[in-house]
Amino acid sequence: MAIGDGLIDPYNQWDYGPVMYQFGLTDKQELERVNIQTELGRRAIEAKQCLLAHLVLDEIMGIF
């Protein structure tokens, strides 16, 4: 699966956990972890905390 335009639109780009679950690439536990990290990353973006958003969203890649 390709990541895509994370540099241009990270707020929406990182919400791919449900798709990965539908394709059978994750289980429910991993999906929940991805959803939590996605929400934390979005909150950091909204707060204009770019470094924090990067670190939080980068952890998603470590889940897989």
C-alpha positions as CSV (number, residue, x, y, z in Angstrom):
1,M,0.0,0.0,0.0
2,A,1.4,3.4,-0.9
3,I,1.2,6.2,1.6
4,G,0.6,9.1,-0.9
5,D,0.5,12.8,-0.2
6,G,1.4,12.9,3.5
7,L,3.5,16.0,3.0
8,I,0.7,17.9,1.3
9,D,-2.3,16.7,3.3
10,P,-1.2,14.8,6.4
11,Y,-4.5,15.5,8.3
12,N,-6.5,13.3,5.9
13,Q,-3.8,11.1,4.5
14,W,-3.1,9.2,7.7
15,D,-6.6,8.0,8.0
16,Y,-6.0,4.7,6.2
17,G,-6.4,2.3,9.2
18,P,-10.0,1.4,8.2
19,V,-8.9,0.6,4.7
20,M,-6.1,-1.6,5.8
21,Y,-8.5,-3.4,8.1
22,Q,-11.0,-4.0,5.3
23,F,-8.2,-5.4,3.1
24,G,-7.3,-7.8,6.0
25,L,-3.9,-6.2,6.5
26,T,-4.5,-5.4,10.2
27,D,-6.6,-6.9,13.0
28,K,-8.9,-5.0,15.3
29,Q,-6.2,-4.4,17.9
30,E,-3.9,-2.8,15.3
31,L,-6.8,-0.8,13.9
32,E,-7.6,0.7,17.3
33,R,-3.9,1.6,17.8
34,V,-3.8,3.3,14.4
35,N,-7.1,5.1,15.0
36,I,-5.7,6.5,18.4
37,Q,-2.4,7.6,16.8
38,T,-4.4,9.2,13.9
39,E,-6.5,11.2,16.3
40,L,-3.5,12.3,18.4
41,G,-1.7,13.4,15.2
42,R,-4.8,15.3,14.0
43,R,-5.0,17.1,17.3
44,A,-1.3,18.1,17.1
45,I,-1.9,19.4,13.6
46,E,-4.9,21.5,14.7
47,A,-2.7,22.9,17.5
48,K,0.0,23.7,14.9
49,Q,2.5,21.4,16.8
50,C,4.2,20.1,13.6
51,L,7.1,18.3,15.2
52,L,4.7,16.5,17.6
53,A,2.4,15.6,14.8
54,H,5.3,14.2,12.8
55,L,6.4,12.1,15.8
56,V,3.0,10.8,16.6
57,L,2.1,9.9,13.0
58,D,5.5,8.4,12.4
59,E,4.6,5.9,15.2
60,I,1.9,4.5,12.9
61,M,4.5,3.1,10.6
62,G,6.0,1.3,13.6
63,I,2.7,-0.5,14.3
64,F,3.0,-2.4,11.0
